[in-house]
Amino acid sequence: MKKLWVIGAGAALAAVAFGGPAVASASAPTVETARHAQVATHGALPTEAQIDALFDRWNAAVETGDPEKVAALYAPDAVLLPTLSPEIRTDHDGIVDYFEHFLAKNPSGERTRSVVEVLDGTTAIDTGLYRFTFTAADGTQTFADARYTFVYEKLDGRWLIVNHHSSLVPAAS
């Protein structure tokens, strides 16, 4: 994910030191985030609906039962902190390994709440809650409610998952 950068920190420090806003002039530095710089260099921002659809793409890959199809949606150096494993996965082989075990449970995911934030033309976050239904060979079903965060980055024209955190929702206290 892109980090924020600042131009002209001196103006911000002056504002704090003198108790008011820094006076802007034609030569005064400005404060800018990478988000704004990316829009200028990478075109229009994706819509929330476009980012929202990336979950549907991921869930469709999960429902194929093919760990390679799921792992293909992750960047080569993606980080996966998975729902049902304490091991952090940081490469393609590790992600495939996790999904081999996860997909053996025959899961189907459904989001119950989602908040999408478009950071710039190439970076977005989808965070929220989802429920997995696992169907055993005999047809019995079990459920797992989890919270998630997907961080997406557009790499070589394709939206990929660069960071995915999923953890079981804790019991209410």
Biotite code that builds the C-alpha atoms (Angstrom):
import biotite.structure as struc

atoms = struc.array([
    struc.Atom([0.000, 0.000, 0.000], chain_id="A", res_id=1, res_name="MET", atom_name="CA", element="C"),
    struc.Atom([1.238, 3.467, -0.753], chain_id="A", res_id=2, res_name="LYS", atom_name="CA", element="C"),
    struc.Atom([2.393, 5.519, 2.209], chain_id="A", res_id=3, res_name="LYS", atom_name="CA", element="C"),
    struc.Atom([1.525, 9.164, 2.744], chain_id="A", res_id=4, res_name="LEU", atom_name="CA", element="C"),
    struc.Atom([4.247, 11.701, 2.054], chain_id="A", res_id=5, res_name="TRP", atom_name="CA", element="C"),
    struc.Atom([4.447, 15.343, 2.945], chain_id="A", res_id=6, res_name="VAL", atom_name="CA", element="C"),
    struc.Atom([5.919, 18.317, 1.130], chain_id="A", res_id=7, res_name="ILE", atom_name="CA", element="C"),
    struc.Atom([6.690, 21.432, 3.095], chain_id="A", res_id=8, res_name="GLY", atom_name="CA", element="C"),
    struc.Atom([6.569, 20.164, 6.651], chain_id="A", res_id=9, res_name="ALA", atom_name="CA", element="C"),
    struc.Atom([8.033, 23.529, 7.635], chain_id="A", res_id=10, res_name="GLY", atom_name="CA", element="C"),
    struc.Atom([4.722, 25.240, 6.866], chain_id="A", res_id=11, res_name="ALA", atom_name="CA", element="C"),
    struc.Atom([2.879, 22.837, 9.130], chain_id="A", res_id=12, res_name="ALA", atom_name="CA", element="C"),
    struc.Atom([5.432, 23.332, 11.904], chain_id="A", res_id=13, res_name="LEU", atom_name="CA", element="C"),
    struc.Atom([5.110, 27.093, 11.554], chain_id="A", res_id=14, res_name="ALA", atom_name="CA", element="C"),
    struc.Atom([1.351, 26.805, 11.922], chain_id="A", res_id=15, res_name="ALA", atom_name="CA", element="C"),
    struc.Atom([1.749, 24.848, 15.137], chain_id="A", res_id=16, res_name="VAL", atom_name="CA", element="C"),
    struc.Atom([4.528, 27.057, 16.515], chain_id="A", res_id=17, res_name="ALA", atom_name="CA", element="C"),
    struc.Atom([2.699, 30.312, 15.848], chain_id="A", res_id=18, res_name="PHE", atom_name="CA", element="C"),
    struc.Atom([-0.801, 29.123, 16.712], chain_id="A", res_id=19, res_name="GLY", atom_name="CA", element="C"),
    struc.Atom([-2.385, 29.677, 13.330], chain_id="A", res_id=20, res_name="GLY", atom_name="CA", element="C"),
    struc.Atom([-2.392, 28.608, 9.741], chain_id="A", res_id=21, res_name="PRO", atom_name="CA", element="C"),
    struc.Atom([0.688, 29.206, 7.673], chain_id="A", res_id=22, res_name="ALA", atom_name="CA", element="C"),
    struc.Atom([0.237, 31.944, 5.124], chain_id="A", res_id=23, res_name="VAL", atom_name="CA", element="C"),
    struc.Atom([0.393, 30.578, 1.605], chain_id="A", res_id=24, res_name="ALA", atom_name="CA", element="C"),
    struc.Atom([2.285, 32.372, -1.108], chain_id="A", res_id=25, res_name="SER", atom_name="CA", element="C"),
    struc.Atom([3.185, 31.504, -4.670], chain_id="A", res_id=26, res_name="ALA", atom_name="CA", element="C"),
    struc.Atom([6.464, 30.022, -3.479], chain_id="A", res_id=27, res_name="SER", atom_name="CA", element="C"),
    struc.Atom([5.141, 28.405, -0.301], chain_id="A", res_id=28, res_name="ALA", atom_name="CA", element="C"),
    struc.Atom([5.344, 24.607, -0.174], chain_id="A", res_id=29, res_name="PRO", atom_name="CA", element="C"),
    struc.Atom([2.095, 22.682, -0.059], chain_id="A", res_id=30, res_name="THR", atom_name="CA", element="C"),
    struc.Atom([0.987, 19.604, 1.818], chain_id="A", res_id=31, res_name="VAL", atom_name="CA", element="C"),
    struc.Atom([0.011, 16.788, -0.499], chain_id="A", res_id=32, res_name="GLU", atom_name="CA", element="C"),
    struc.Atom([-0.693, 13.107, -0.053], chain_id="A", res_id=33, res_name="THR", atom_name="CA", element="C"),
    struc.Atom([0.268, 10.255, -2.316], chain_id="A", res_id=34, res_name="ALA", atom_name="CA", element="C"),
    struc.Atom([-3.459, 9.817, -2.952], chain_id="A", res_id=35, res_name="ARG", atom_name="CA", element="C"),
    struc.Atom([-3.606, 13.120, -4.837], chain_id="A", res_id=36, res_name="HIS", atom_name="CA", element="C"),
    struc.Atom([-0.337, 12.519, -6.654], chain_id="A", res_id=37, res_name="ALA", atom_name="CA", element="C"),
    struc.Atom([-1.527, 9.102, -7.817], chain_id="A", res_id=38, res_name="GLN", atom_name="CA", element="C"),
    struc.Atom([-4.731, 10.502, -9.294], chain_id="A", res_id=39, res_name="VAL", atom_name="CA", element="C"),
    struc.Atom([-2.674, 12.956, -11.307], chain_id="A", res_id=40, res_name="ALA", atom_name="CA", element="C"),
    struc.Atom([-0.388, 10.233, -12.664], chain_id="A", res_id=41, res_name="THR", atom_name="CA", element="C"),
    struc.Atom([-2.727, 7.226, -12.887], chain_id="A", res_id=42, res_name="HIS", atom_name="CA", element="C"),
    struc.Atom([-6.006, 8.681, -14.099], chain_id="A", res_id=43, res_name="GLY", atom_name="CA", element="C"),
    struc.Atom([-9.451, 8.554, -12.594], chain_id="A", res_id=44, res_name="ALA", atom_name="CA", element="C"),
    struc.Atom([-10.230, 6.875, -9.316], chain_id="A", res_id=45, res_name="LEU", atom_name="CA", element="C"),
    struc.Atom([-11.981, 3.507, -9.422], chain_id="A", res_id=46, res_name="PRO", atom_name="CA", element="C"),
    struc.Atom([-15.532, 3.549, -8.142], chain_id="A", res_id=47, res_name="THR", atom_name="CA", element="C"),
    struc.Atom([-16.529, 1.920, -4.882], chain_id="A", res_id=48, res_name="GLU", atom_name="CA", element="C"),
    struc.Atom([-18.660, -0.476, -6.956], chain_id="A", res_id=49, res_name="ALA", atom_name="CA", element="C"),
    struc.Atom([-15.585, -1.556, -8.934], chain_id="A", res_id=50, res_name="GLN", atom_name="CA", element="C"),
    struc.Atom([-13.669, -2.275, -5.743], chain_id="A", res_id=51, res_name="ILE", atom_name="CA", element="C"),
    struc.Atom([-16.721, -3.924, -4.198], chain_id="A", res_id=52, res_name="ASP", atom_name="CA", element="C"),
    struc.Atom([-16.854, -6.318, -7.182], chain_id="A", res_id=53, res_name="ALA", atom_name="CA", element="C"),
    struc.Atom([-13.352, -7.561, -6.357], chain_id="A", res_id=54, res_name="LEU", atom_name="CA", element="C"),
    struc.Atom([-14.785, -9.442, -3.370], chain_id="A", res_id=55, res_name="PHE", atom_name="CA", element="C"),
    struc.Atom([-17.267, -11.173, -5.674], chain_id="A", res_id=56, res_name="ASP", atom_name="CA", element="C"),
    struc.Atom([-14.361, -12.164, -7.936], chain_id="A", res_id=57, res_name="ARG", atom_name="CA", element="C"),
    struc.Atom([-12.462, -13.559, -4.935], chain_id="A", res_id=58, res_name="TRP", atom_name="CA", element="C"),
    struc.Atom([-15.517, -15.400, -3.594], chain_id="A", res_id=59, res_name="ASN", atom_name="CA", element="C"),
    struc.Atom([-16.210, -16.922, -7.036], chain_id="A", res_id=60, res_name="ALA", atom_name="CA", element="C"),
    struc.Atom([-12.610, -18.199, -7.096], chain_id="A", res_id=61, res_name="ALA", atom_name="CA", element="C"),
    struc.Atom([-13.078, -19.652, -3.586], chain_id="A", res_id=62, res_name="VAL", atom_name="CA", element="C"),
    struc.Atom([-16.238, -21.436, -4.721], chain_id="A", res_id=63, res_name="GLU", atom_name="CA", element="C"),
    struc.Atom([-14.336, -23.170, -7.572], chain_id="A", res_id=64, res_name="THR", atom_name="CA", element="C"),
    struc.Atom([-12.437, -25.160, -4.939], chain_id="A", res_id=65, res_name="GLY", atom_name="CA", element="C"),
    struc.Atom([-9.181, -24.504, -6.813], chain_id="A", res_id=66, res_name="ASP", atom_name="CA", element="C"),
    struc.Atom([-6.464, -23.005, -4.572], chain_id="A", res_id=67, res_name="PRO", atom_name="CA", element="C"),
    struc.Atom([-4.435, -21.860, -7.602], chain_id="A", res_id=68, res_name="GLU", atom_name="CA", element="C"),
    struc.Atom([-7.382, -19.804, -8.898], chain_id="A", res_id=69, res_name="LYS", atom_name="CA", element="C"),
    struc.Atom([-7.708, -18.106, -5.519], chain_id="A", res_id=70, res_name="VAL", atom_name="CA", element="C"),
    struc.Atom([-3.957, -17.533, -5.157], chain_id="A", res_id=71, res_name="ALA", atom_name="CA", element="C"),
    struc.Atom([-3.849, -15.986, -8.653], chain_id="A", res_id=72, res_name="ALA", atom_name="CA", element="C"),
    struc.Atom([-5.826, -13.043, -7.237], chain_id="A", res_id=73, res_name="LEU", atom_name="CA", element="C"),
    struc.Atom([-2.963, -12.204, -4.835], chain_id="A", res_id=74, res_name="TYR", atom_name="CA", element="C"),
    struc.Atom([0.158, -10.234, -5.752], chain_id="A", res_id=75, res_name="ALA", atom_name="CA", element="C"),
    struc.Atom([3.357, -12.331, -5.769], chain_id="A", res_id=76, res_name="PRO", atom_name="CA", element="C"),
    struc.Atom([4.528, -10.668, -2.531], chain_id="A", res_id=77, res_name="ASP", atom_name="CA", element="C"),
    struc.Atom([1.086, -10.454, -0.909], chain_id="A", res_id=78, res_name="ALA", atom_name="CA", element="C"),
    struc.Atom([0.576, -10.989, 2.803], chain_id="A", res_id=79, res_name="VAL", atom_name="CA", element="C"),
    struc.Atom([-2.267, -13.237, 3.966], chain_id="A", res_id=80, res_name="LEU", atom_name="CA", element="C"),
    struc.Atom([-3.166, -13.427, 7.647], chain_id="A", res_id=81, res_name="LEU", atom_name="CA", element="C"),
    struc.Atom([-5.831, -16.117, 7.273], chain_id="A", res_id=82, res_name="PRO", atom_name="CA", element="C"),
    struc.Atom([-8.992, -16.860, 9.188], chain_id="A", res_id=83, res_name="THR", atom_name="CA", element="C"),
    struc.Atom([-8.320, -20.449, 10.204], chain_id="A", res_id=84, res_name="LEU", atom_name="CA", element="C"),
    struc.Atom([-4.545, -20.598, 10.587], chain_id="A", res_id=85, res_name="SER", atom_name="CA", element="C"),
    struc.Atom([-2.072, -18.893, 12.915], chain_id="A", res_id=86, res_name="PRO", atom_name="CA", element="C"),
    struc.Atom([0.579, -18.838, 10.174], chain_id="A", res_id=87, res_name="GLU", atom_name="CA", element="C"),
    struc.Atom([1.147, -15.665, 8.156], chain_id="A", res_id=88, res_name="ILE", atom_name="CA", element="C"),
    struc.Atom([1.493, -16.456, 4.439], chain_id="A", res_id=89, res_name="ARG", atom_name="CA", element="C"),
    struc.Atom([3.852, -14.194, 2.500], chain_id="A", res_id=90, res_name="THR", atom_name="CA", element="C"),
    struc.Atom([4.290, -15.837, -0.887], chain_id="A", res_id=91, res_name="ASP", atom_name="CA", element="C"),
    struc.Atom([2.370, -17.678, -3.585], chain_id="A", res_id=92, res_name="HIS", atom_name="CA", element="C"),
    struc.Atom([3.199, -21.163, -2.286], chain_id="A", res_id=93, res_name="ASP", atom_name="CA", element="C"),
    struc.Atom([2.121, -20.272, 1.250], chain_id="A", res_id=94, res_name="GLY", atom_name="CA", element="C"),
    struc.Atom([-1.157, -18.808, 0.014], chain_id="A", res_id=95, res_name="ILE", atom_name="CA", element="C"),
    struc.Atom([-1.844, -21.907, -2.103], chain_id="A", res_id=96, res_name="VAL", atom_name="CA", element="C"),
    struc.Atom([-1.076, -24.113, 0.911], chain_id="A", res_id=97, res_name="ASP", atom_name="CA", element="C"),
    struc.Atom([-3.555, -22.244, 3.089], chain_id="A", res_id=98, res_name="TYR", atom_name="CA", element="C"),
    struc.Atom([-6.313, -22.414, 0.496], chain_id="A", res_id=99, res_name="PHE", atom_name="CA", element="C"),
    struc.Atom([-5.713, -26.138, -0.119], chain_id="A", res_id=100, res_name="GLU", atom_name="CA", element="C"),
    struc.Atom([-6.735, -26.722, 3.505], chain_id="A", res_id=101, res_name="HIS", atom_name="CA", element="C"),
    struc.Atom([-9.415, -24.028, 3.649], chain_id="A", res_id=102, res_name="PHE", atom_name="CA", element="C"),
    struc.Atom([-11.114, -25.104, 0.417], chain_id="A", res_id=103, res_name="LEU", atom_name="CA", element="C"),
    struc.Atom([-11.263, -28.716, 1.621], chain_id="A", res_id=104, res_name="ALA", atom_name="CA", element="C"),
    struc.Atom([-14.007, -27.464, 3.976], chain_id="A", res_id=105, res_name="LYS", atom_name="CA", element="C"),
    struc.Atom([-16.154, -26.482, 0.943], chain_id="A", res_id=106, res_name="ASN", atom_name="CA", element="C"),
    struc.Atom([-16.626, -22.818, 1.959], chain_id="A", res_id=107, res_name="PRO", atom_name="CA", element="C"),
    struc.Atom([-18.934, -20.177, 0.610], chain_id="A", res_id=108, res_name="SER", atom_name="CA", element="C"),
    struc.Atom([-18.524, -16.585, 1.767], chain_id="A", res_id=109, res_name="GLY", atom_name="CA", element="C"),
    struc.Atom([-21.077, -13.828, 2.103], chain_id="A", res_id=110, res_name="GLU", atom_name="CA", element="C"),
    struc.Atom([-20.340, -10.293, 3.231], chain_id="A", res_id=111, res_name="ARG", atom_name="CA", element="C"),
    struc.Atom([-22.615, -8.959, 5.930], chain_id="A", res_id=112, res_name="THR", atom_name="CA", element="C"),
    struc.Atom([-21.023, -5.502, 6.101], chain_id="A", res_id=113, res_name="ARG", atom_name="CA", element="C"),
    struc.Atom([-18.490, -3.766, 3.915], chain_id="A", res_id=114, res_name="SER", atom_name="CA", element="C"),
    struc.Atom([-16.735, -0.404, 3.897], chain_id="A", res_id=115, res_name="VAL", atom_name="CA", element="C"),
    struc.Atom([-14.754, 0.449, 0.768], chain_id="A", res_id=116, res_name="VAL", atom_name="CA", element="C"),
    struc.Atom([-12.162, 3.207, 0.716], chain_id="A", res_id=117, res_name="GLU", atom_name="CA", element="C"),
    struc.Atom([-10.507, 4.207, -2.540], chain_id="A", res_id=118, res_name="VAL", atom_name="CA", element="C"),
    struc.Atom([-7.103, 5.632, -1.634], chain_id="A", res_id=119, res_name="LEU", atom_name="CA", element="C"),
    struc.Atom([-5.931, 6.563, -5.104], chain_id="A", res_id=120, res_name="ASP", atom_name="CA", element="C"),
    struc.Atom([-6.078, 5.395, -8.703], chain_id="A", res_id=121, res_name="GLY", atom_name="CA", element="C"),
    struc.Atom([-4.181, 2.208, -7.901], chain_id="A", res_id=122, res_name="THR", atom_name="CA", element="C"),
    struc.Atom([-4.937, 1.424, -4.252], chain_id="A", res_id=123, res_name="THR", atom_name="CA", element="C"),
    struc.Atom([-8.130, 0.597, -2.371], chain_id="A", res_id=124, res_name="ALA", atom_name="CA", element="C"),
    struc.Atom([-9.284, -1.090, 0.833], chain_id="A", res_id=125, res_name="ILE", atom_name="CA", element="C"),
    struc.Atom([-12.366, -3.215, 1.477], chain_id="A", res_id=126, res_name="ASP", atom_name="CA", element="C"),
    struc.Atom([-12.940, -3.973, 5.137], chain_id="A", res_id=127, res_name="THR", atom_name="CA", element="C"),
    struc.Atom([-15.895, -5.478, 6.915], chain_id="A", res_id=128, res_name="GLY", atom_name="CA", element="C"),
    struc.Atom([-17.559, -8.636, 8.117], chain_id="A", res_id=129, res_name="LEU", atom_name="CA", element="C"),
    struc.Atom([-18.311, -11.881, 6.320], chain_id="A", res_id=130, res_name="TYR", atom_name="CA", element="C"),
    struc.Atom([-19.783, -15.256, 7.107], chain_id="A", res_id=131, res_name="ARG", atom_name="CA", element="C"),
    struc.Atom([-18.419, -18.499, 5.768], chain_id="A", res_id=132, res_name="PHE", atom_name="CA", element="C"),
    struc.Atom([-20.666, -21.506, 5.395], chain_id="A", res_id=133, res_name="THR", atom_name="CA", element="C"),
    struc.Atom([-18.791, -24.811, 5.339], chain_id="A", res_id=134, res_name="PHE", atom_name="CA", element="C"),
    struc.Atom([-20.626, -27.816, 3.912], chain_id="A", res_id=135, res_name="THR", atom_name="CA", element="C"),
    struc.Atom([-19.441, -31.298, 4.904], chain_id="A", res_id=136, res_name="ALA", atom_name="CA", element="C"),
    struc.Atom([-19.719, -34.318, 2.592], chain_id="A", res_id=137, res_name="ALA", atom_name="CA", element="C"),
    struc.Atom([-22.864, -35.420, 4.450], chain_id="A", res_id=138, res_name="ASP", atom_name="CA", element="C"),
    struc.Atom([-24.477, -32.018, 3.816], chain_id="A", res_id=139, res_name="GLY", atom_name="CA", element="C"),
    struc.Atom([-24.193, -30.659, 7.354], chain_id="A", res_id=140, res_name="THR", atom_name="CA", element="C"),
    struc.Atom([-23.201, -27.042, 7.547], chain_id="A", res_id=141, res_name="GLN", atom_name="CA", element="C"),
    struc.Atom([-21.120, -25.064, 9.998], chain_id="A", res_id=142, res_name="THR", atom_name="CA", element="C"),
    struc.Atom([-20.547, -21.328, 10.033], chain_id="A", res_id=143, res_name="PHE", atom_name="CA", element="C"),
    struc.Atom([-17.707, -18.951, 10.821], chain_id="A", res_id=144, res_name="ALA", atom_name="CA", element="C"),
    struc.Atom([-18.258, -15.222, 11.242], chain_id="A", res_id=145, res_name="ASP", atom_name="CA", element="C"),
    struc.Atom([-15.117, -13.245, 10.526], chain_id="A", res_id=146, res_name="ALA", atom_name="CA", element="C"),
    struc.Atom([-13.894, -9.714, 10.019], chain_id="A", res_id=147, res_name="ARG", atom_name="CA", element="C"),
    struc.Atom([-11.687, -8.951, 7.059], chain_id="A", res_id=148, res_name="TYR", atom_name="CA", element="C"),
    struc.Atom([-9.556, -6.389, 5.320], chain_id="A", res_id=149, res_name="THR", atom_name="CA", element="C"),
    struc.Atom([-8.509, -6.670, 1.686], chain_id="A", res_id=150, res_name="PHE", atom_name="CA", element="C"),
    struc.Atom([-5.956, -4.174, 0.422], chain_id="A", res_id=151, res_name="VAL", atom_name="CA", element="C"),
    struc.Atom([-5.940, -4.037, -3.367], chain_id="A", res_id=152, res_name="TYR", atom_name="CA", element="C"),
    struc.Atom([-3.367, -2.562, -5.673], chain_id="A", res_id=153, res_name="GLU", atom_name="CA", element="C"),
    struc.Atom([-3.634, -2.206, -9.420], chain_id="A", res_id=154, res_name="LYS", atom_name="CA", element="C"),
    struc.Atom([-0.484, -3.831, -10.776], chain_id="A", res_id=155, res_name="LEU", atom_name="CA", element="C"),
    struc.Atom([0.169, -4.010, -14.523], chain_id="A", res_id=156, res_name="ASP", atom_name="CA", element="C"),
    struc.Atom([-3.452, -3.028, -15.140], chain_id="A", res_id=157, res_name="GLY", atom_name="CA", element="C"),
    struc.Atom([-4.912, -5.755, -12.903], chain_id="A", res_id=158, res_name="ARG", atom_name="CA", element="C"),
    struc.Atom([-6.373, -5.387, -9.400], chain_id="A", res_id=159, res_name="TRP", atom_name="CA", element="C"),
    struc.Atom([-4.587, -7.800, -7.049], chain_id="A", res_id=160, res_name="LEU", atom_name="CA", element="C"),
    struc.Atom([-4.769, -8.422, -3.324], chain_id="A", res_id=161, res_name="ILE", atom_name="CA", element="C"),
    struc.Atom([-1.580, -7.172, -1.665], chain_id="A", res_id=162, res_name="VAL", atom_name="CA", element="C"),
    struc.Atom([-2.726, -7.698, 1.924], chain_id="A", res_id=163, res_name="ASN", atom_name="CA", element="C"),
    struc.Atom([-5.590, -9.787, 3.287], chain_id="A", res_id=164, res_name="HIS", atom_name="CA", element="C"),
    struc.Atom([-6.365, -10.090, 6.976], chain_id="A", res_id=165, res_name="HIS", atom_name="CA", element="C"),
    struc.Atom([-9.224, -12.269, 8.173], chain_id="A", res_id=166, res_name="SER", atom_name="CA", element="C"),
    struc.Atom([-9.952, -13.233, 11.755], chain_id="A", res_id=167, res_name="SER", atom_name="CA", element="C"),
    struc.Atom([-12.855, -14.781, 13.572], chain_id="A", res_id=168, res_name="LEU", atom_name="CA", element="C"),
    struc.Atom([-15.199, -12.294, 15.188], chain_id="A", res_id=169, res_name="VAL", atom_name="CA", element="C"),
    struc.Atom([-14.579, -12.433, 18.942], chain_id="A", res_id=170, res_name="PRO", atom_name="CA", element="C"),
    struc.Atom([-17.388, -13.458, 21.240], chain_id="A", res_id=171, res_name="ALA", atom_name="CA", element="C"),
    struc.Atom([-19.393, -10.553, 22.610], chain_id="A", res_id=172, res_name="ALA", atom_name="CA", element="C"),
    struc.Atom([-18.296, -9.466, 26.050], chain_id="A", res_id=173, res_name="SER", atom_name="CA", element="C"),
])
